[in-house]
Amino acid sequence: MFRVHALRHCSFTISRPGTMNIRCMNTRGGRLTLTSVFCVLLIIIVTYNQLVYDVIVEELDVLRYKYQAGRTKYICCDMSGGLGNLLFQYTFTLAMSLRFNMTMVCETDKIHTIQQIFDIPDCADDNRGFRLCFGERAITNKFNVGYDSKVGNMLLEDDTHFIGYFQSWLYWIKYEDTIKERLTMKSDLKASAKSYIEACLHELGVETRSSVSLVGVHVRRGDLLNYKFRWYGYFVAPEEYFHKAMAYITKRVRKPVVYVISSNDMEWSRAAVKATNAVFLLNNTREFDFAVLTMCDHFIMSVGTFGWWVGWHIQGIVIYYLKPFRPDSGLSRVTTNDYVTTFAYPKWIGMS
């Protein structure tokens, strides 16, 4: 039931263009009146106008800044995918920003994902830079796996927006010392991982960490067995590959070996490894597994970028799978012909 009341129950105050203060009183206590409906509609209209006003002011501010002489130039990249992909995109963009003296802007939530492991600083908190950079037409990386020389040899003079995965150490090798400083593991995570390793070794009857060689093994299968990934061209490393890699390392280290195994298909991994001298990382977060694996002396990776970044942190022997994709597949078309040397880090050992 609607009751009509005079408009004297609403008062309006305009303080500046697009801003109106509205105060409505319902004298009939609890019943919806036409005056109330009218007031609600006014609030919606004025709020919308305020939003439009704010957007216009902000756009004009960004546009005015865009053409200022000598202003800061910005670089950004659409960051997507899992931890390994984010790290490649971050290090690529960081290196390019250092090379061309530009300010790096990025999406906060993506940086927070990396900050779960590393003490990296936030990207520039610059709304104008964010809008300028991500508003630019994006430059797309043709080859996601391996070094794309067209991108690597670009000269940047203005705000630049990239899209791609940039999976090559060659993009940032000249700034590797800076990247190592940025990718410093969080102290609490590192301490927890160290304690975990010591506890696991104690259960295996190992008295001290220094008495054994820890060999990390990352077995990625699970999601790669899905139709989408198989159709795109991904292979999974077979059991024979892990046996060969394990035998290679065992022959070359002096201390007894303990394997530390992380996988998204642990049932398969347990059956494939068949080792009593092994620690299986169960029910841990991705970040924790990463931290534990990086504390190993040597490392065996399978397929994917998560394992790549673990290997980059390892000082000893690192072995990677030589046949990660099917020839003439979608994945092969975004992989450079020289990916073995431009994707795999120097001194790593390829096996199949």
N, C-alpha and C positions, 0 to 999 in steps of 0.2 A: 504494500500500500504506500503510495507516494503522497506527501503533503507539501504544498507549495508555500514557501516562505519568501519574504522580501529579501532583496539582495543586500539589505543593510547588515546582514549577518556575515558578509565577507568584506574584508578590507584589503586594499592593494597598495604596494609601495614599489616604485621603480627607482633603482639606485644607479643603473647604467644600462646601456643598450644590451638587451638580451637577459637582464636580471630583473625578476619581479618577485617580491615577497608577498605571499598570500596567506591570509589568516581567516579561517572559516569557523563559525560557531553554529552548532546544532541546538536550537532551543527546545526541541521536542524530545531530547534524551533518548538516544539509541535508535530512533526510527530513521531509515534512509530517506532523505528529502531531495527534492530537485536542486536545492541550493548546494547540498553536499556533492551531488553528481556534477553540477556545474563547476564547483571548486576543484574536483578531481581532474576534470577535463582541462581546466586552466593550468593546473600543475603539470600535467603531461605536456601540454603545448609549450609552456614556458621552459620546462626542462629540455625538451627537444631543441628549442631555439638556442638555449644556452650551450648545448653540445655542439650545434652547428657553429655558433659564434667562436667557441674554443678551438674547434678544428680549423676554422679559417685563420684565426690569429696564429695558431701554431704553424700552419702551412706557410703563411707569409713570413714568419720568423725564419723557418728553414730555407725558404727560397732566397731571402735577403742574405742569409749566411753563406749559401751556396756560391754566390758570386763575389764574396769578399776576397780581396787580394791577400795572398800570403796566409790564408787560413789553413788549418789542419786538414790533411787528406786522410780518408778512412779506407780500411780494408775489412771485408767480412766474407764469411763462407757459410753456406747452408750446412749446418752440422746435423748429421743423421746417422742412424745405425747404432750398433752396440759400442762397447767401450773401445775396442780396437780401432774401429772406424773413426770414432770421435777423436782419438789421439792422433791419428794421421791427419785429420782435417785441422785440428788445433795446431799441430807442429808446422804444417804447411803454411797456414795463415800467419802464425807468429814469425816464421822465418821471412816471409815476404814483407811483413810489416817492418822488420828490422832492416831488411835489405834496402827498402825504399823510404825509410823514415816515415812511416805512416802509422796511424793509430788504429789498433785492432778493436773492432766491436763485435759482439757475439751475443747469442741468446743465453740468458742467465741459466735456464734450466739445464742446458747442455753442459755448460761449464761446471755446474754443481755436480753433475754425474762424474766428471773427472776428479772433482775435489773430494769425492768420497775416498779416494786413494792418495791423491797427491796434494801437496800444499801449494798449488798454483794460485796466483792472484786472480781476482775478478777481472773481467774485461772492462774497458773504459765505460764508465757510467755516463754516457753522453747521448741524450735522446736525439739531438740534432744529427750527430754522427750516425746513429743507428738508422734513422729515417733516410738520411742521404745515401748511405751505403746500400742498404737493402732495397732502396727505391731504384737503384741503378739496374740496367739490364745485365743479367748474370752472364759471366763467361763460364762455359761448361767444359769440364775436363773430358776429352775424348777417351783417354785410356785411364781407367781407374786403377788398374794393377800394373805397376811398373812406371817408368819415368816418361812423362809426356813432354818432349823437348819444346813444343810450341808454347806450353804454359811456363815451363821453367826458364825460357829465354825471353819472356815478355818484359817490356819496360813499362812500369806503372807511373803515371803522372797525375792521375785524378782518382776520385773515389772508385773503388773496384770491388765488385761482388762476384764471388766464385761459387760454382756448384760442382761437386765431384767428391771423390774419395782420396785421391792424391797419395796412393800407396807406394811411396818410394822414399828411401832415405836420402836420395840425391837432392830432393827439394830443400833439405835443411841441414845437410852435412856440414856446411861452413859455420853453422850456428849450433853445432851439437853440444858444445860446452854450456851454452845458455839453456838449451833444452834440458840437459841433465840437471841443471840447477832447478829449473821449473818442475821437473818430474821427480821431485824428492818425496819419498813416501811419508805419509803422516806417521808421526812418532808412535802414537798409541796403537795404530794398526800394525806397525812393524813389531812392536813389543809383544802384541797378542800372537802374531804369527810365530815369533821366535819361541814363545812359551809353548805353543801348540806343538811345534816340531820337537822340542825337548821332551814333552810328555809322550808323544808317539814313539820316539826312539827308546824311551825308558820301558815302554810296554814291549818293545821288540828285544829288550835285553841289552841295548846299546848303552854303555856307560857314559860316553861323552860325545858331543856333536863332532868334535875334531877327529874322532877315530874312524869316521866313515865318510864316503863320498855320496852326497845326495844327488840323485838324478831325477829331475822333474819330468813328468810325462803328461802332456795334455792330449786327451783323446776326444775330438769333436766328431760326434756322429748324429745322434738324435734329430735335430732340426734339418740337418743336411740330407737325411733320408726321406724327407717330405717331397711330394711330387714337385712343388714349386722350385725347390733348389736343384733337384735332379734334372728337371726340364731345362733349367737355365744352364746346366752344365757342370755342376759341382760333383767331384768325386770325394769319397771318404778314403782315408788311408787304411789299407788292409792289415790284417794281423801280421803278415810276413814282414811288412815294413817296420813295425815296432820291434819284432824279434831281431831283425838285422841291426837296427839302430842301437838296441840295448847291448847286443853282443859287441858292437864296435866300441862303445864307450867302456864296457867292462874290461876289454883287453888293454885299454890305454890308461887306466887309472890304477894306482897302487893300493889304495885303501879298499876295504870291503864296500860294496855298493848297496845303498838302500834307495828303492824307487819311491817317489812321491807322485801319486797319480790323481789327476783331476779329469772329470769327464761328465758329459751330459748323457752318457749311456754306461753307467757303472756296471751293470750286469754283464754287458759285453766285455768291458775292460777287465773285469775280474777273471773271466774265462780266458781271455786272450793273453794276459800277462803271465798267469800261472806261476807267481813268485811268492815265496813266503817272506822274503825280505822287502816287503812293500807296505807303504802307508797309503790308504785310500781316503781321499778327502770327501767326506760325506756330509750332506746337509749344511753346507756352509754357503755364505754369500759369494757372489762373483768376486767382490772386492777382496774378501779374505783368501779365497783360493789364489788369486793373483799374487797377493803378498807372500803367501807361503811358497809358491812356485819360484818367485824371484829370489828367494833365499837359498835355492839349490845351487850346487856347484856346476852342474851340467844340465842340459835340457833337450828333450825330444818333443817337437811340435807335430801337429797333424795338419789340419786345414783351417784357415781363418786368421784374422788379425789379432785376436786375443792372444794367441800363442806367439805371434810375431813380437809383440811388445814385452812379453815375458822374456823371450830370447834376447831381446835388446838389453835387458837388465843383467843377463847372465855373463859372467866373465870366462867361463870354461868352454867346453865343447857344446855346440848347438847344432842340431840336425833337423832339417826340414824335409817335407815330402815334395818330391819333384813333379808329381803328376796331379795337381789339385783340380784340374778341369778337363772336360771332354773337348777334343779338337772339334772345330766347326760348330761350336755352341755359342750361345749368347755371351757367356762369360769369356770365351776365347776372343771374341771380337772387341772386348774392352780391356784386353790384356796385351801388353807390348810383346813383340817377338823376343826382346832381350830381358824379359821379366826375371829370368834366373839370376841375372847379375844386378838388375836395377830394383827388384823387389826384395830378393834375399839380401840380407846384410853381409858385408864383406867378411870372409873367413868362415861363414857358416857352411855346413856340409850337406849337400843334397843327396837324398836316397829315394829309391822307389821299391 
